[in-house]
């Protein structure tokens, strides 16, 4: 079964979650700051998540800086922002087999931990 995590090495929340769920050598790990997300990788995440909006982080500093909260964004906009700026990806993103786990909510982390049991 394929196991991959997209994370940010400078993010304490990502590191905590990865430690909690037991990310080990069996995981393919991609630090999105040093290894940019490709269009193909984002397309795979989109297919599993159902939308680019589900992958988009509204808590990114750039979200406020660019005034995006005052704009109406569509799927193509979300896709382009994520490809252009790694901070727009809601993280961490885990792909386990055909399941995707996006972000750091308690519910999401609990579901991820259950899947990895």
Rosetta blueprint (number, residue, H / E / L):
1 X L
2 X L
3 X E
4 X E
5 X E
6 X E
7 X E
8 X L
9 X L
10 X L
11 X L
12 X H
13 X H
14 X H
15 X H
16 X H
17 X H
18 X H
19 X H
20 X H
21 X H
22 X L
23 X L
24 X L
25 X L
26 X L
27 X L
28 X E
29 X E
30 X E
31 X E
32 X L
33 X L
34 X L
35 X L
36 X L
37 X L
38 X L
39 X H
40 X H
41 X H
42 X H
43 X H
44 X H
45 X H
46 X H
47 X H
48 X H
49 X H
50 X L
51 X L
52 X L
53 X H
54 X H
55 X H
56 X E
57 X L
58 X L
59 X L
60 X L
61 X H
62 X H
63 X H
64 X H
65 X H
66 X L
67 X L
68 X H
69 X H
70 X H
71 X L
72 X L
73 X L
74 X L
75 X H
76 X H
77 X H
78 X H
79 X H
80 X H
81 X H
82 X H
83 X H
84 X H
85 X L
86 X H
87 X H
88 X H
89 X E
90 X L
91 X L
92 X L
93 X E
94 X E
95 X E
96 X E
97 X L
98 X L
99 X E
100 X E
101 X E
102 X E
103 X L
104 X L
105 X L
106 X H
107 X H
108 X H
109 X H
110 X H
111 X H
112 X H
113 X H
114 X H
115 X H
116 X H
117 X L
